[in-house]
Amino acid sequence: MPRIAGVDVPKDKRADVALTYIYGIGQMMAKKVLAETQIDPAKRAKDFTDEEVAKLTHALQSTYKVEGDLRREVSANVRRLIDIGSYRGLRHKRGLPVRGQRTRTNARTRKGPRPRVGVRKKIRPGAPAPART
């Protein structure tokens, strides 16, 4: 498995698909980086030479924010919104949708699974207690 920008990319994938496993790299940026470094997009990641891996790593780290730097920046932006007490910050803090989506129905990705309310059977007077397991 080649290690590019601190990430082990899958070896059996094409180069343009393998690069998308790096946080911050989508399909278009992957194709753009491969064009810049003059690497064939159809080439499998396992066939990369050490020189090509070094070229890709250098191109990604010098030009774009990827992986750790990008994650740090995004979390700092969210932290800033929370600290200043903006509406978006409150939505992040409460784990609700941030961009105006409805929450009466749906929003399950942000809110998590529905809380289930259990129903208990009433015990009749004089009836034997149910066995607990």
Steps between C-alpha positions, in 0.01 A plus 500: 500500500654832397501768769410840358465808723496279808221271374524141382310505172345171377743323268250336263318822405572722203714805580214750461276299735776415749581869556140568608568298817703800621288743704446815296559343157198441279474359149569828322798593717643148462488532121653848518790383720567201275508730196744734679732214594458333158391164645257280306160497681438141383815374673440289814629632831708186557696579182615844623875544515660669801566803282130530406390466863746775597373719212137455608576564867695815418229628262225443757680644801644805324184605317198378699391462860435131558459254787616632840532867404156506340336312789660744747379799301142370474481418871647844584232666287225306678657577841508873408130496411419331831716743701344814352154354563370532146186316390707260292724439801199413717376255237842333493506486881154342521569253220223629276505581127695821439386608155128557543364150447176398670516305825138410564552195284826365362834645627581153635864519391562798729258412780577130523250218534154577636460451871276197543242511773441156644153373584461302822221254565286570801502219755152387603446468873524136608682387185843344533789735431662453156834320502796727430790374299 
